[in-house]
Amino acid sequence: DGDDDDDEALFTRANLPTLLCFFWFVFASAAFMSIITPFLPLELADCGANSAIVGVIFAAYPLANLASVPVATRLCTTLGRSRAFVAGATLEALFGILFGYIHKVAPLGALKWLYLAIRFAQGMGSSIAYTAIIAWVSDKYRPRLATVLGFQEAVGGIGYMLGPSLGGLLYQLRGITLPMLLFSISVLISLPALHLSMVQTERQQATRHEAAGEKAEEEGSLEGAEGEGEGVSARQLVNVSTVNSTFVTLIAAVGFGFISPVAAPHFQEVLSADISTGKVGLLLAIPALLYAVCSPLSGILSESQLGFKRVMFAGMVLLFICYLLMGPIQYLAALVHLRNHSKAMWADQILSLVLLGIGAAFAFVPALPDMQKVQYLHSSPSPPLSPHSSEAPIQNLEGRMLSKTKKSVAML
């Protein structure tokens, strides 16, 4: 079995081209999310949009991600993952190109509403594509899933962080058209190779399912034929392991998300009353960078003798210490001789941010493969196009959790 050989080593000559295309898609799609940050407010100001409209347009993309979950799951189970992925990625890219050129043909007064509609459509495409490709990755690289997701988080984090810089640079060269066009093309470039690999995986799964069914019939075991490829019920998914992994995932995501909006006033209170926005940005870059760097390490350690849960536990401990140092410690200042606006407080806050990045990587990356493992404890892989398969819902959960955490990293 060729897949068994792939299980032994991840970055083989056979796997490398597909993995590179996958990581390129992750990078381009992640950068696509944040590339508009430096120039969209300027474009919207020219359209007469107020701050509320600007916020709504920025929120349209993640809102569409959330609203499209049922559609994305349905398309994966009816069309198949490969077709759903191509449809979603193409939708994202084509509307990205439209975003860059619409100002040339649309009246100025209607432009802000068109931007809103286009960003919503892009978010829908991203949701569909990401759900399909994560489901495929979960099958193709199942024994090495933690490592793959670790590298994916690192690549996606880099894409989010570089997106605004690249967007601002390209915008200075040729306006809004150039960044949107280039990154749309970047998404499309990865489609042929990924689609081909996804189709091959679907065919291999269908062949295995047919062979298993024929073998069961030969043995006269109708129950065996029906059981092979049977999905997982919702009741089987609700257990201590999945609840624990879901809780850890939410804590890691919330840990990133809530710090960003409160960071500036918090740092003003404990570090310096006149701390600059540049210094705040540099401080918030610490956990984002460490999350990207430590995610691959977290995946590798999870697949070692340590296991998923030990790595998750270590991440949660680091997050607990991080939160303790960042907030409550100031109320114990008299006991630990720690004063606001002192060098010791600077060291305390920087240490907490370091622990935030490392802890989130260690807690989050192993949680999703740990949830995925539950499905295969109860059933064998199901045929990819079965409308009754329960693979898509749980893998859709993975895709959405990954997406939300990377959005939180981007906020930092």
Residue pairs with C-beta under 8 A, 6 or more apart in sequence:
2 14
3 140
3 204
5 12
5 14
6 12
6 14
6 15
6 140
6 141
7 142
7 143
7 144
9 15
10 19
10 141
10 144
10 147
10 148
11 19
17 193
18 193
18 194
18 197
19 148
21 190
21 193
21 194
21 197
22 133
22 137
22 152
22 190
22 194
23 151
23 152
23 155
24 186
24 189
24 190
25 89
25 133
25 187
25 190
25 191
25 194
26 152
26 155
26 156
26 159
27 155
27 156
27 158
27 159
28 159
28 183
28 186
28 187
28 189
28 190
29 89
29 92
29 126
29 129
29 130
29 156
29 159
29 187
30 155
30 156
30 157
30 158
30 159
30 160
30 163
30 406
30 410
31 159
31 160
31 162
31 163
31 166
31 167
31 183
31 186
32 92
32 96
32 122
32 126
32 163
32 183
32 184
32 187
33 61
33 126
33 160
33 163
33 407
33 410
34 159
34 160
34 161
34 163
34 164
34 167
34 410
35 163
35 164
35 166
35 167
35 179
35 180
35 183
36 167
36 179
37 163
37 164
37 167
38 164
38 167
38 168
38 171
39 167
39 168
39 171
39 176
39 179
40 54
40 57
40 58
40 115
41 54
43 103
43 111
43 115
43 176
44 53
44 54
44 57
44 112
44 115
46 108
47 108
47 109
47 111
47 112
47 115
48 108
48 109
48 112
49 57
49 112
53 112
53 116
56 116
57 112
57 115
57 116
57 119
58 119
60 116
60 119
60 120
60 123
61 119
61 120
61 122
61 123
61 126
62 123
62 407
63 120
63 123
64 119
64 120
64 121
64 122
64 123
64 124
64 126
64 127
65 123
65 124
65 126
65 127
65 400
65 403
66 127
66 400
67 124
68 123
68 124
68 127
68 128
69 127
69 131
69 396
69 400
71 124
71 127
71 128
72 84
72 88
72 127
72 128
72 130
72 131
72 132
72 396
72 399
73 131
73 392
73 393
73 396
75 83
75 84
75 87
75 88
75 128
75 132
76 84
76 131
76 132
76 135
76 392
76 395
76 396
77 385
77 386
77 387
77 389
77 392
78 385
78 387
79 87
80 202
80 384
80 385
81 132
81 133
81 135
81 136
81 198
81 202
81 384
82 132
82 136
82 195
82 198
82 199
82 202
84 128
84 129
84 131
84 132
85 128
85 129
85 132
85 133
85 136
85 191
85 194
85 195
85 198
86 191
86 195
87 125
87 128
87 129
88 124
88 125
88 126
88 127
88 128
88 129
88 130
88 131
88 132
89 125
89 129
89 187
89 188
89 190
89 191
90 125
90 188
90 191
91 121
91 122
91 124
91 125
91 128
91 129
92 122
92 125
92 126
92 129
92 184
92 187
93 125
93 184
93 185
93 187
93 188
94 184
95 118
95 121
95 122
95 125
96 122
96 180
96 181
96 183
96 184
96 187
97 180
97 181
97 184
98 118
99 115
99 118
99 119
99 122
99 176
99 180
100 176
100 177
100 178
100 179
100 180
100 181
100 184
101 177
102 111
102 114
102 115
102 118
103 111
103 176
106 114
126 403
127 399
127 400
127 403
130 399
130 402
130 403
131 392
131 395
131 396
131 399
131 400
132 198
133 194
133 198
133 399
134 395
134 396
134 398
134 399
134 402
135 391
135 392
135 395
135 396
135 399
136 197
136 198
136 201
137 145
137 148
137 149
137 152
138 145
138 372
138 391
138 395
138 398
139 201
139 205
139 381
139 391
140 197
140 201
141 147
141 148
142 372
142 376
143 303
144 303
145 368
145 369
145 372
146 298
146 299
146 300
146 302
146 303
146 308
146 365
146 366
146 369
147 296
147 299
147 300
147 302
147 303
148 299
149 295
149 299
149 365
149 368
149 369
149 402
150 295
150 296
150 297
150 298
150 299
150 300
150 302
150 361
150 365
151 295
151 296
151 299
152 295
152 402
153 291
153 292
153 295
153 296
153 361
153 364
153 365
153 402
153 405
153 406
154 292
154 293
154 295
154 296
156 402
156 406
156 409
157 288
157 291
157 292
157 295
157 406
157 409
158 292
160 288
160 406
160 409
160 410
161 285
161 288
161 289
161 292
161 410
163 410
166 179
167 179
170 178
170 179
170 182
171 178
171 179
201 384
202 384
202 385
205 381
205 382
205 383
205 384
206 383
206 384
206 385
208 381
209 228
209 229
209 381
209 382
209 383
212 225
212 228
212 229
212 380
213 225
213 228
213 229
216 222
216 224
216 225
216 228
217 225
227 379
227 380
228 380
229 379
229 380
229 381
229 382
229 383
229 386
229 389
230 379
230 380
230 382
231 379
231 382
231 386
231 388
231 389
231 390
231 391
232 374
232 375
232 378
232 379
232 390
232 394
233 390
234 390
236 374
236 378
237 374
237 375
237 390
237 394
239 374
241 370
241 371
241 373
241 374
242 371
242 374
244 309
244 312
245 312
245 367
245 368
245 370
245 371
246 367
246 371
248 312
248 315
248 316
248 363
248 364
248 367
249 363
249 364
249 367
249 368
249 401
249 405
251 316
251 319
251 363
252 315
252 319
252 359
252 360
252 363
252 364
252 367
252 405
253 364
253 401
253 404
253 405
253 408
254 408
255 319
255 322
255 323
255 356
255 359
255 360
256 287
256 291
256 356
256 360
256 405
256 408
256 409
256 411
256 412
257 408
257 411
259 284
259 287
259 326
259 356
259 412
260 284
260 408
260 411
260 412
263 280
263 283
263 284
264 275
264 277
264 280
266 326
266 327
267 275
267 279
267 280
267 283
267 349
268 274
268 275
269 330
269 340
270 330
270 340
270 341
270 345
270 349
271 340
271 341
271 345
271 346
271 349
272 341
273 341
283 349
283 350
283 353
284 353
284 412
285 412
286 350
286 353
286 354
286 356
286 357
287 353
287 354
287 356
287 357
287 360
287 412
288 357
288 409
288 412
289 357
290 354
290 356
290 357
290 358
290 361
291 357
291 358
291 360
291 361
291 409
292 409
293 357
294 357
294 358
294 361
294 362
295 361
295 365
297 361
298 311
298 315
298 361
298 362
298 364
298 365
298 366
299 365
299 366
301 311
301 362
302 308
302 311
302 365
302 366
302 369
308 366
308 367
308 369
308 370
308 373
309 366
309 370
311 362
311 365
311 366
312 362
312 363
312 366
312 367
312 370
314 362
315 358
315 359
315 360
315 361
315 362
315 363
315 364
315 366
316 359
316 363
317 359
318 355
318 358
318 359
318 362
318 363
319 355
319 356
319 359
319 360
319 363
321 352
321 355
321 359
322 352
322 353
322 355
322 356
322 359
323 352
325 348
325 349
325 351
325 352
325 355
326 349
326 352
326 353
326 356
329 336
329 338
329 348
330 338
330 340
330 345
332 338
333 339
333 340
337 344
338 344
338 345
338 348
339 345
360 405
364 405
367 401
368 398
368 401
368 402
371 394
371 397
371 398
372 394
372 395
372 398
375 390
375 391
375 394
381 391
382 389
382 390
382 391
383 389
